[in-house]
Amino acid sequence: MFMVGFINSRNGRWIRILAGTGMVLGGLGTGTPRGALVALTGLLPLLTGALDLFLVGPLMGLPVKGADVRRALGQPEDAPLLDLAHDGGRSPYAPPSTLLH
């Protein structure tokens, strides 16, 4: 279950997004039908990472939504993918931190 926890973590989601993006760009860059198939396949990790989904969860007796999987595994709730408030995802209303502290 360690791998399932990592796949649904913030870092695991970023890896899926980056891998899917690489597959899409690399596949489209070839200009071949095989490349188009690779690009189409790359959409799966890209979208599941971005939307926080775990599609094989039901096969393992787990939910599809990433937040529900983390809760079922007893993991702490992850920060959002983009931490625009610079607070580690603790509060959406936290003021941005400064570089002068």
C-alpha positions as a Markdown table, in Angstrom:
| # | Residue | x | y | z |
|---|---|---|---|---|
| 1 | Met | 0.0 | 0.0 | 0.0 |
| 2 | Phe | 3.0 | 2.3 | 0.2 |
| 3 | Met | 3.0 | 2.7 | -3.6 |
| 4 | Val | -0.7 | 3.5 | -3.6 |
| 5 | Gly | -0.1 | 6.2 | -1.0 |
| 6 | Phe | 2.8 | 7.7 | -2.9 |
| 7 | Ile | 0.8 | 7.7 | -6.2 |
| 8 | Asn | -1.9 | 9.7 | -4.5 |
| 9 | Ser | 0.4 | 12.1 | -2.7 |
| 10 | Arg | 1.2 | 15.6 | -3.9 |
| 11 | Asn | 4.6 | 14.4 | -5.3 |
| 12 | Gly | 3.0 | 11.4 | -6.9 |
| 13 | Arg | 0.4 | 13.5 | -8.6 |
| 14 | Trp | 3.1 | 15.9 | -10.0 |
| 15 | Ile | 5.1 | 12.9 | -11.3 |
| 16 | Arg | 2.0 | 11.7 | -13.1 |
| 17 | Ile | 1.3 | 15.1 | -14.5 |
| 18 | Leu | 4.9 | 15.5 | -15.8 |
| 19 | Ala | 5.1 | 12.0 | -17.2 |
| 20 | Gly | 1.8 | 12.4 | -19.0 |
| 21 | Thr | 2.8 | 15.8 | -20.4 |
| 22 | Gly | 6.1 | 14.3 | -21.6 |
| 23 | Met | 4.2 | 11.5 | -23.3 |
| 24 | Val | 1.8 | 13.9 | -25.0 |
| 25 | Leu | 4.5 | 16.3 | -26.2 |
| 26 | Gly | 6.8 | 13.5 | -27.3 |
| 27 | Gly | 4.1 | 11.6 | -29.1 |
| 28 | Leu | 2.8 | 14.6 | -30.9 |
| 29 | Gly | 6.4 | 15.6 | -31.8 |
| 30 | Thr | 7.0 | 12.5 | -33.8 |
| 31 | Gly | 4.1 | 13.2 | -36.2 |
| 32 | Thr | 3.4 | 9.4 | -36.6 |
| 33 | Pro | 0.3 | 7.4 | -35.9 |
| 34 | Arg | 2.3 | 5.5 | -33.2 |
| 35 | Gly | 3.3 | 8.9 | -31.7 |
| 36 | Ala | -0.4 | 10.0 | -31.7 |
| 37 | Leu | -1.2 | 6.8 | -29.8 |
| 38 | Val | 1.5 | 7.6 | -27.2 |
| 39 | Ala | 0.1 | 11.1 | -26.9 |
| 40 | Leu | -3.4 | 9.8 | -26.4 |
| 41 | Thr | -2.1 | 7.3 | -23.8 |
| 42 | Gly | -0.3 | 10.2 | -22.0 |
| 43 | Leu | -3.6 | 12.0 | -21.4 |
| 44 | Leu | -4.5 | 9.3 | -18.8 |
| 45 | Pro | -1.7 | 10.1 | -16.2 |
| 46 | Leu | -1.9 | 13.8 | -17.0 |
| 47 | Leu | -5.6 | 14.0 | -16.3 |
| 48 | Thr | -5.8 | 11.6 | -13.4 |
| 49 | Gly | -2.9 | 13.5 | -11.7 |
| 50 | Ala | -4.4 | 16.9 | -12.3 |
| 51 | Leu | -7.9 | 15.9 | -11.3 |
| 52 | Asp | -6.7 | 13.9 | -8.2 |
| 53 | Leu | -8.2 | 10.6 | -9.4 |
| 54 | Phe | -7.1 | 7.0 | -8.8 |
| 55 | Leu | -8.9 | 4.9 | -11.4 |
| 56 | Val | -7.6 | 1.5 | -10.3 |
| 57 | Gly | -8.8 | 2.2 | -6.7 |
| 58 | Pro | -12.0 | 0.2 | -7.1 |
| 59 | Leu | -10.0 | -2.9 | -8.1 |
| 60 | Met | -8.2 | -2.6 | -4.8 |
| 61 | Gly | -11.2 | -1.9 | -2.7 |
| 62 | Leu | -10.4 | 1.9 | -2.5 |
| 63 | Pro | -12.3 | 4.9 | -3.7 |
| 64 | Val | -11.6 | 6.8 | -7.0 |
| 65 | Lys | -11.1 | 10.2 | -5.5 |
| 66 | Gly | -7.5 | 10.8 | -4.3 |
| 67 | Ala | -8.6 | 12.6 | -1.1 |
| 68 | Asp | -10.8 | 9.7 | -0.2 |
| 69 | Val | -7.9 | 7.2 | -0.9 |
| 70 | Arg | -5.6 | 9.2 | 1.4 |
| 71 | Arg | -8.3 | 9.3 | 4.1 |
| 72 | Ala | -8.9 | 5.5 | 3.7 |
| 73 | Leu | -5.1 | 4.8 | 4.1 |
| 74 | Gly | -4.9 | 7.1 | 7.1 |
| 75 | Gln | -2.6 | 9.6 | 5.5 |
| 76 | Pro | -2.6 | 13.3 | 6.3 |
| 77 | Glu | -4.5 | 15.5 | 3.9 |
| 78 | Asp | -2.1 | 16.8 | 1.2 |
| 79 | Ala | -1.6 | 20.4 | 0.3 |
| 80 | Pro | -3.0 | 21.5 | -3.0 |
| 81 | Leu | -0.8 | 21.0 | -6.1 |
| 82 | Leu | -0.1 | 24.8 | -6.4 |
| 83 | Asp | 0.6 | 26.4 | -3.0 |
| 84 | Leu | -0.1 | 30.0 | -4.1 |
| 85 | Ala | -0.4 | 31.2 | -0.5 |
| 86 | His | 3.1 | 29.8 | 0.5 |
| 87 | Asp | 1.7 | 28.3 | 3.7 |
| 88 | Gly | 2.0 | 24.6 | 3.0 |
| 89 | Gly | -1.7 | 24.4 | 2.1 |
| 90 | Arg | -2.9 | 25.1 | 5.7 |
| 91 | Ser | -5.2 | 28.0 | 4.9 |
| 92 | Pro | -6.5 | 29.5 | 1.7 |
| 93 | Tyr | -6.6 | 32.9 | 3.4 |
| 94 | Ala | -3.0 | 33.1 | 4.7 |
| 95 | Pro | -1.1 | 36.1 | 3.5 |
| 96 | Pro | 1.8 | 35.3 | 1.1 |
| 97 | Ser | 5.1 | 35.0 | 2.8 |
| 98 | Thr | 7.9 | 37.4 | 1.9 |
| 99 | Leu | 11.5 | 36.7 | 1.0 |
| 100 | Leu | 12.6 | 39.1 | 3.7 |
| 101 | His | 12.1 | 37.1 | 6.8 |
